[in-house]
Amino acid sequence: MVAFDSKTYSKRLLHLISWSHWFTFINIGIAIALSSVYIIGEPLPETLAGFAYLLSTWSSHMAFLTFFTFVLILFPLILLIPKTYFIRTSASIIFTFGLLLLVLDAFIYNRLGYHLNVSSQTQIISLISSQIKYNSTSFYLISVLLCLVILAFELVVSNYTWKHLNELQKTTFARKIIIVLVGAFFFSHITHIWADAKLNYDVLQQDTILPLSYPLTAKTLLTKYDLFDRQDYLARRNSSLIFTKKVPDYPELNGQCSVEKLNQITQSTFMVLTDEMITTRQIDNFVQRSNAKVIRLLHHVDNAVGDNAWFNLLYSLPSIYQKDILQQAKPPLLFQALNQQNLATTFTRIGDKKNTEENAKNSELLTNLFTNIKQLNNSSSLLLAKKLNNYPAGLHIFYFEGKNSFQFELFMDALLLAQRQKDNNDIIWLSSIGNTNQNTRLIVKPALLLLPKYIGNKNQGARKNSSKNINVLTSQMDVFPTLLNQWLVCNLDNVNYGLGNDLLTLKKARVFANTVANGLMVFNKDKSLFIDQNGNFQSYSLQLQAPIIENPDFPLMIDGVRFIKQFTNIELNSENKAH
């Protein structure tokens, strides 16, 4: 009796294992077919080696992932519970789930540029949420239909392979296909080793296409996204990040901020900027002395140095655009709007009068924008409330250069006291600008926005603001878009002019990125990332305020690259603003 049961168990087990091989084999073909979505969205290779590598790695990589699913999940399940109906049903559900994951990953890759991963869960969830919000009925209908179609197909394949198992076992085509797939697996890996040694870009640029695959170096990825010169890459040279494609023309205002749509602007915007990082103690003191609505920016970043920091602020664009945009000789959109409204623009520098090289650079960027530029040794001449309240309506920037915290605090006290004497307060922006050394580039720098009870006209009750803390990531690029939207009431939804957002309407978490002389910096709500010209990664925890050691975060790097490239792609920019 025992011997009979053992034979029955062994026979059933072998039958199930044989069936599972064929079931997995057909699913390999399905997975390869579905994964063609990855290939369609990518540019075709330019060389025979690149094309051969594409075909071999595509087929063998997907075959390996499917077979790995069988080895890790289905095969152990057969050994533990060798019951026919349970195994066949479970296998259909397992592979249905796997194929659905493949479809989801392909969608994520085509929209975000990377595959499913834990580190980018915020961006992935945001993308899916935006699709549901855009058309929830279609999203759920397509999702349910896709699930049912794949499950039905898996059940049909399961039934067919079970009923025709004896016939399938007599065929030889499967063995030949398996030999080809195994050969393709080894060929693709050998080709990649050769391409890495020879720096064959046509092969290496394909590293990110398929699931569970990422490039060996960040430089390959930057070259693929047109941020690193391909010739320098092939010559193994280090160079600054530049766009290898044409930068779009900077826009010009055409009635978006016309006087006819507005009452006369009577409020000014005072921007108080300092080289030294502002402390939370200083912000608390200023808040206590202010009678305005308080907006605290708790995760504000500014990683630029020198004139790059001013460019980021004035044009709301990353530093990589600076050379091309300045060559177009067009003023920032905010200054175009100020000129159309005949509003004043003044710039006052408080600090040492030494004519340093950096001051000269800043002057080149600022001279043509401001109608009035002053240089003062200290702030003593600015401390009278009557003088501060007599500034004409417009934009007034006060820049405290060097170690000047005493003069800075003295001026802020006078400005806040002067505001108490006005019926309708002005807008005040307070932050540091730039970085005096590289150690502060990866950390958050508190900033403060003080708003009047009403912006523009007292009859604009809908524009009433309330005090709040902004906990999501913000940057200097957000300042001028906020002023354009809230202060000058410009309708710029269809104008591709910068990468900033209105701080008062900012709700969701996002990724911010900027280029520096020797690499790329990327920030999200938890950490900052620096990728140097050699492709080395350096991570910094924003919560711990300290460097951390971890594996290269390619998805976060891709998010940063996509953020920077928004200005070069109007459709992508419009899409991100909508979401």
C-alpha positions in Angstrom: 0.0 0.0 0.0 2.8 2.4 0.9 4.7 1.5 -2.2 1.6 2.1 -4.3 1.0 5.5 -2.8 4.6 6.5 -3.3 4.4 5.6 -7.0 1.2 7.6 -7.4 2.7 10.6 -5.6 5.9 10.4 -7.7 4.0 10.0 -11.0 1.7 13.0 -10.2 4.7 15.1 -9.1 6.7 14.4 -12.3 3.6 15.1 -14.4 3.1 18.4 -12.7 6.7 19.4 -13.1 6.7 18.5 -16.7 3.5 20.5 -17.2 5.0 23.5 -15.4 8.0 23.5 -17.7 5.8 23.8 -20.7 3.5 26.4 -19.0 6.6 28.5 -18.2 8.0 28.1 -21.7 4.9 29.6 -23.2 4.9 32.4 -20.7 8.5 33.2 -21.7 7.1 33.8 -25.2 4.3 36.0 -23.8 6.8 38.0 -21.7 9.1 38.6 -24.6 6.2 39.8 -26.7 4.8 42.2 -24.1 8.3 43.6 -23.4 8.5 44.8 -26.9 6.8 48.0 -25.5 10.2 48.8 -23.9 12.0 48.5 -27.3 9.4 50.5 -29.3 9.9 53.6 -27.1 13.7 53.6 -27.6 15.9 54.7 -30.5 17.2 51.8 -32.6 20.9 51.0 -32.4 23.2 52.5 -35.0 25.6 49.6 -35.4 25.4 45.9 -36.1 26.9 45.1 -32.7 24.3 47.3 -31.0 21.4 45.6 -32.9 22.7 42.1 -32.1 23.0 43.0 -28.5 19.5 44.4 -28.4 17.9 41.2 -29.8 20.0 38.9 -27.6 19.6 40.8 -24.3 15.9 41.4 -25.0 15.0 37.7 -25.5 17.4 36.2 -22.9 16.7 38.8 -20.2 13.0 38.3 -20.3 13.3 34.5 -20.6 15.6 34.6 -17.5 13.2 36.7 -15.4 10.2 34.4 -16.3 12.2 31.2 -15.6 13.4 32.7 -12.3 9.7 33.2 -11.3 9.2 29.5 -11.9 12.2 28.5 -9.9 11.5 30.7 -6.9 7.7 30.4 -6.7 6.1 27.8 -8.8 8.5 24.9 -8.4 8.7 25.0 -4.6 4.9 25.2 -4.5 4.6 22.0 -6.6 6.9 20.2 -4.2 5.0 21.4 -1.2 1.4 20.9 -2.5 1.4 18.6 -5.6 -2.4 18.9 -6.2 -3.3 19.3 -9.8 -6.1 21.9 -9.7 -4.4 23.9 -7.0 -1.1 24.1 -8.9 -2.7 24.9 -12.2 -4.9 27.6 -10.8 -2.0 29.0 -8.6 0.4 29.0 -11.6 -2.2 31.0 -13.7 -2.6 33.6 -11.0 1.2 33.9 -10.4 2.0 34.5 -14.0 -1.0 36.8 -14.4 0.4 38.9 -11.6 3.8 38.8 -13.1 2.6 39.9 -16.5 0.5 42.7 -14.9 3.6 43.9 -13.1 5.5 43.8 -16.5 2.7 46.0 -18.0 2.8 48.4 -15.1 6.6 48.6 -15.2 6.5 49.3 -18.9 4.1 52.1 -18.3 6.2 53.6 -15.5 9.4 53.3 -17.6 7.8 55.1 -20.6 6.5 57.9 -18.4 9.3 58.3 -15.8 12.3 56.8 -17.5 13.0 54.1 -14.8 11.5 50.8 -13.6 9.5 50.0 -10.5 11.6 50.6 -7.4 11.2 51.4 -3.7 13.2 54.6 -3.7 10.9 56.3 -6.2 7.6 55.2 -4.8 6.5 58.8 -4.2 6.9 59.7 -7.9 5.3 56.4 -9.0 2.3 56.7 -6.7 1.9 60.4 -7.9 1.9 59.3 -11.5 -0.7 56.6 -10.9 -2.8 59.0 -8.8 -2.8 61.6 -11.6 -4.0 59.0 -14.1 -6.9 58.0 -11.8 -7.7 61.7 -11.2 -7.6 62.5 -14.9 -10.1 59.7 -15.8 -10.8 57.2 -13.1 -13.5 55.3 -15.0 -11.2 54.6 -18.0 -8.3 53.7 -15.6 -10.3 51.2 -13.6 -12.0 49.7 -16.7 -8.8 49.2 -18.6 -7.1 47.7 -15.5 -9.9 45.2 -14.8 -10.2 44.2 -18.5 -6.4 43.8 -18.7 -6.4 41.6 -15.6 -9.3 39.5 -16.8 -7.9 39.0 -20.3 -4.4 38.0 -19.1 -6.0 35.6 -16.4 -8.3 34.1 -19.0 -5.3 33.6 -21.4 -3.3 31.9 -18.6 -6.1 29.6 -17.8 -6.5 28.6 -21.5 -2.7 28.0 -21.7 -2.8 26.0 -18.5 -5.7 23.8 -19.8 -4.1 23.3 -23.2 -0.7 22.3 -22.0 -2.2 19.9 -19.4 -4.4 18.2 -22.0 -1.7 18.0 -24.7 1.3 17.4 -22.5 2.1 14.0 -24.1 2.0 15.5 -27.6 4.2 18.5 -26.5 6.8 16.2 -24.9 7.3 14.5 -28.3 8.2 17.8 -30.1 11.8 19.1 -30.5 11.2 22.8 -31.3 11.2 23.8 -27.6 14.7 22.4 -27.1 16.1 24.3 -30.0 14.5 27.6 -28.8 15.9 27.0 -25.3 19.4 26.5 -26.8 19.1 29.8 -28.7 17.9 31.6 -25.6 20.8 30.2 -23.5 23.3 31.2 -26.2 21.7 34.7 -26.4 22.1 35.0 -22.6 25.9 34.3 -22.8 26.3 36.4 -26.0 24.7 39.4 -24.5 26.8 39.3 -21.3 30.0 38.8 -23.3 29.1 41.6 -25.6 28.4 44.0 -22.7 31.8 43.2 -21.2 33.4 44.0 -24.5 31.4 47.2 -24.9 32.3 48.3 -21.4 36.0 47.8 -22.1 35.8 49.5 -25.5 33.3 52.1 -24.4 30.8 51.2 -27.1 28.0 53.7 -26.5 25.6 52.0 -28.9 25.6 48.9 -26.6 25.9 50.7 -23.2 23.0 53.1 -23.8 20.7 50.1 -23.7 21.5 49.3 -20.1 18.3 50.8 -18.6 15.7 49.5 -21.1 14.6 46.2 -19.5 13.3 45.6 -16.0 15.8 45.0 -13.2 18.6 46.5 -15.2 20.6 49.8 -14.6 23.7 51.3 -16.2 27.1 50.6 -14.8 28.0 54.3 -14.8 26.1 57.6 -14.4 28.0 59.1 -17.3 26.4 56.6 -19.7 22.9 57.7 -18.5 23.8 61.4 -18.7 25.0 61.0 -22.3 21.8 59.1 -23.2 19.8 62.1 -21.9 21.8 64.6 -23.9 23.5 66.2 -20.8 27.0 65.0 -21.5 28.9 65.4 -24.8 29.1 62.0 -26.6 32.5 62.7 -28.0 33.9 63.5 -24.6 32.3 60.3 -23.3 33.9 58.1 -26.0 37.3 59.8 -25.4 36.9 59.2 -21.7 37.3 63.0 -21.0 35.7 64.8 -18.1 33.8 68.0 -19.0 31.0 70.1 -17.6 27.4 69.1 -18.2 26.0 70.8 -21.3 23.0 70.3 -23.5 24.0 68.6 -26.7 20.7 69.7 -28.4 19.4 73.3 -29.0 18.0 75.1 -26.1 14.5 76.7 -26.8 14.1 80.4 -27.2 13.2 82.2 -24.0 9.6 83.5 -24.2 8.4 87.1 -24.3 5.2 88.3 -22.6 2.3 88.9 -25.0 -0.6 90.3 -22.9 -0.6 87.7 -20.1 -0.1 90.5 -17.5 -1.8 93.4 -19.2 -2.8 96.5 -17.2 -6.4 96.2 -18.5 -6.8 93.0 -16.5 -5.5 94.5 -13.3 -6.0 97.4 -11.0 -2.9 99.6 -10.6 -0.2 97.7 -8.6 0.4 99.6 -5.4 2.3 97.0 -3.4 6.0 96.4 -3.6 8.0 93.2 -3.2 11.1 93.4 -0.9 13.6 90.6 -1.4 16.2 90.5 1.4 19.0 88.1 0.5 22.2 87.2 2.4 25.3 85.2 1.8 25.1 83.6 5.2 22.6 80.9 5.8 19.6 82.2 7.8 19.0 80.4 11.1 15.7 79.3 12.5 16.3 81.6 15.5 16.5 84.6 13.1 13.3 83.5 11.4 11.5 83.1 14.7 12.5 86.6 15.7 11.3 88.1 12.4 8.0 86.3 12.6 7.4 87.7 16.1 8.0 91.2 14.9 5.9 90.9 11.8 2.1 91.6 11.4 1.9 89.8 8.1 0.8 86.3 7.1 3.8 84.0 7.5 4.9 81.3 5.1 7.8 79.3 6.4 9.7 77.2 3.9 11.2 74.4 6.0 12.8 72.4 3.1 14.2 75.1 0.9 17.3 74.3 -1.2 19.8 76.4 -3.1 22.9 74.6 -4.3 24.4 77.2 -6.7 27.5 79.3 -6.4 28.0 82.9 -7.4 26.3 84.1 -10.6 24.7 80.7 -11.0 22.6 81.4 -7.9 21.4 84.7 -9.3 20.5 83.1 -12.6 18.5 80.3 -10.8 16.6 83.0 -8.9 16.0 85.5 -11.8 15.2 83.0 -14.6 13.8 80.1 -12.6 16.0 77.8 -14.6 18.9 75.4 -13.7 22.4 76.6 -14.2 23.0 74.5 -17.3 20.8 76.9 -19.3 22.6 80.0 -18.2 25.0 80.4 -21.2 22.4 79.8 -23.9 19.7 81.9 -22.3 21.9 84.9 -21.5 23.1 84.8 -25.1 19.5 85.4 -26.2 19.6 88.8 -24.3 16.0 88.5 -23.1 15.1 89.7 -19.6 13.4 87.3 -17.2 9.6 87.1 -17.5 9.1 88.9 -14.2 11.2 91.9 -15.4 9.3 91.9 -18.6 6.0 92.2 -16.6 7.5 94.9 -14.3 8.5 96.9 -17.4 5.1 96.6 -18.9 3.5 97.8 -15.7 6.1 100.6 -15.3 7.1 99.3 -11.9 10.4 100.2 -10.3 13.3 97.7 -10.0 16.1 98.5 -7.5 19.1 96.5 -6.3 21.1 97.5 -3.2 24.2 95.7 -2.2 25.3 96.1 1.4 28.9 95.0 2.2 32.5 95.6 1.4 33.1 97.7 -1.8 36.0 95.6 -2.9 35.6 95.0 -6.6 36.1 91.3 -6.6 35.9 89.1 -9.7 32.7 87.5 -8.4 31.1 90.9 -7.9 31.9 91.8 -11.5 30.2 88.6 -12.7 27.1 89.4 -10.7 27.1 92.9 -12.0 27.1 91.6 -15.6 23.9 89.6 -14.8 22.2 92.3 -12.8 23.1 95.7 -14.4 20.8 95.4 -17.4 17.8 94.3 -15.3 17.7 97.0 -12.6 17.0 100.7 -13.1 18.7 101.6 -9.9 21.8 99.8 -8.4 23.5 101.0 -5.2 26.5 99.9 -3.2 26.5 100.6 0.5 29.0 99.8 3.3 26.3 99.3 5.8 22.5 99.6 6.2 22.5 102.8 8.4 21.0 104.9 5.6 18.1 102.4 5.1 16.8 102.2 8.6 14.3 105.0 8.6 10.7 103.9 8.2 9.8 106.9 6.2 12.5 106.1 3.6 11.5 102.4 3.4 7.8 103.2 3.0 8.6 105.8 0.3 10.1 103.2 -2.2 8.0 103.3 -5.4 5.9 100.2 -6.1 8.0 97.6 -7.7 10.7 95.0 -7.0 13.4 96.0 -4.5 16.3 93.6 -3.7 18.6 94.1 -0.8 21.7 91.8 -0.9 23.9 91.5 2.2 27.3 90.4 1.0 29.7 88.4 3.1 29.6 88.0 6.9 27.1 90.7 7.6 24.5 89.2 10.0 24.4 92.2 12.3 23.6 94.6 9.5 21.1 92.1 8.0 19.2 91.8 11.3 19.2 95.5 11.9 17.7 96.1 8.4 15.1 93.5 8.9 14.0 95.0 12.2 13.6 98.4 10.5 11.8 96.9 7.5 9.3 95.0 9.7 8.7 98.0 11.9 8.1 100.2 8.8 5.5 97.7 7.5 3.5 98.1 10.7 2.9 101.7 9.7 1.3 100.8 6.4 -2.4 100.1 5.8 -1.6 97.3 3.3 1.7 95.6 3.8 4.2 94.7 1.0 5.4 91.2 0.1 8.7 90.3 1.8 10.9 87.4 0.7 13.8 86.4 3.0 16.5 83.8 2.3 20.2 83.2 1.7 21.5 83.0 -1.8 24.3 80.9 -3.1 26.9 79.0 -1.1 30.2 80.2 0.2 31.6 76.7 0.2 30.8 73.2 -1.1 29.8 71.9 2.3 26.5 73.7 2.4 25.3 72.9 -1.1 23.5 69.6 -0.2 21.6 70.8 2.9 18.3 72.6 3.3 18.3 76.3 4.1 15.3 77.8 5.8 13.5 80.7 4.0 10.6 83.0 4.9 7.8 84.6 2.9 5.7 87.4 4.5 2.5 88.2 2.7 0.0 91.0 3.3 -3.6 90.0 4.2 -4.6 90.9 0.6 -2.4 90.9 -2.4 -3.1 93.6 -5.0 -6.4 95.2 -4.1 -8.4 95.0 -0.8 -11.5 93.9 -2.8 -9.8 90.7 -3.8 -11.2 88.7 -0.9 -10.6 85.4 -2.7 -6.9 86.1 -2.5 -6.8 86.1 1.2 -3.8 84.2 2.6 -3.2 82.3 5.8 0.0 81.5 7.8 1.4 78.1 7.2 4.5 75.9 6.9 5.6 74.5 3.6 7.1 71.0 4.3 7.6 70.0 0.7 10.8 70.7 -1.2 11.1 74.3 -2.5 13.9 76.2 -4.3 15.0 79.6 -5.4 13.4 78.8 -8.8 9.9 79.0 -7.2 10.2 82.6 -6.0 9.6 84.5 -9.3 6.8 82.2 -10.5 5.0 82.9 -7.2 5.4 86.6 -7.7 4.2 86.4 -11.3 1.1 84.5 -10.4 0.2 86.1 -7.0 1.5 89.7 -7.2 1.3 90.5 -10.9 -1.6 88.1 -11.6 -0.1 86.8 -14.8 -1.8 83.9 -16.6 1.3 81.8 -17.7 -0.2 78.3 -17.8 0.7 77.9 -21.5 4.0 79.7 -21.3 7.2 77.6 -21.0 9.4 79.9 -19.1 10.9 78.1 -16.1 10.8 75.1 -13.8 9.5 76.8 -10.6 6.0 76.5 -9.1 3.8 78.9 -7.2 4.7 78.4 -3.5 1.1 79.2 -2.4 -0.4 76.4 -4.5 2.4 73.8 -4.0 1.1 70.7 -2.3 2.7 67.5 -3.5 6.3 66.3 -3.0 8.6 66.7 -6.0 12.2 66.3 -7.1 14.5 69.3 -7.7 17.7 69.2 -9.5 20.5 71.6 -10.6 23.8 71.4 -12.3 27.1 72.7 -10.9 30.5 73.1 -12.4 31.6 69.5 -11.6 28.4 67.5 -11.7 24.7 67.2 -11.0 22.8 67.7 -7.7 19.4 66.1 -7.1 17.1 66.6 -4.1 13.9 64.9 -2.8 12.1 65.2 0.5 14.5 62.7 2.2 17.9 63.1 0.7 20.2 65.0 -1.7 22.4 63.3 -4.3 25.6 64.6 -6.0 26.8 62.9 -9.1 30.3 64.1 -10.2 31.8 64.2 -13.7 33.3 60.7 -13.2 29.9 59.3 -12.4 30.5 58.9 -8.7 27.5 59.2 -6.3 27.5 61.0 -3.0 24.3 60.9 -0.8 23.3 63.2 2.0 20.4 62.7 4.4 18.3 65.8 4.8 16.8 64.5 8.0 20.1 63.5 9.6 21.9 66.4 8.1 24.9 64.1 7.4 26.4 62.0 4.5 25.1 58.5 4.1 26.5 55.5 2.3 24.2 53.6 -0.1 24.1 52.1 -3.6 23.9 54.5 -6.6 20.3 55.8 -6.8 19.8 55.8 -10.6 16.0 56.4 -10.4 16.5 59.6 -8.4 19.1 60.7 -10.8 16.7 60.1 -13.7 14.1 62.1 -11.9 16.6 64.9 -11.6 17.5 64.8 -15.3 13.9 64.8 -16.3 13.3 67.9 -14.1 16.1 69.7 -15.7 15.0 68.8 -19.2 11.4 70.1 -18.8 12.3 73.4 -20.3 13.7 71.8 -23.4 10.5 69.8 -23.9 7.3 72.0 -23.9 5.0 69.0 -24.0 6.7 67.3 -21.0 6.6 70.6 -19.2 2.9 71.1 -19.8 2.2 67.6 -18.7 4.1 67.9 -15.4 2.4 71.2 -14.6 -1.0 69.6 -15.2 -0.2 66.8 -12.9 
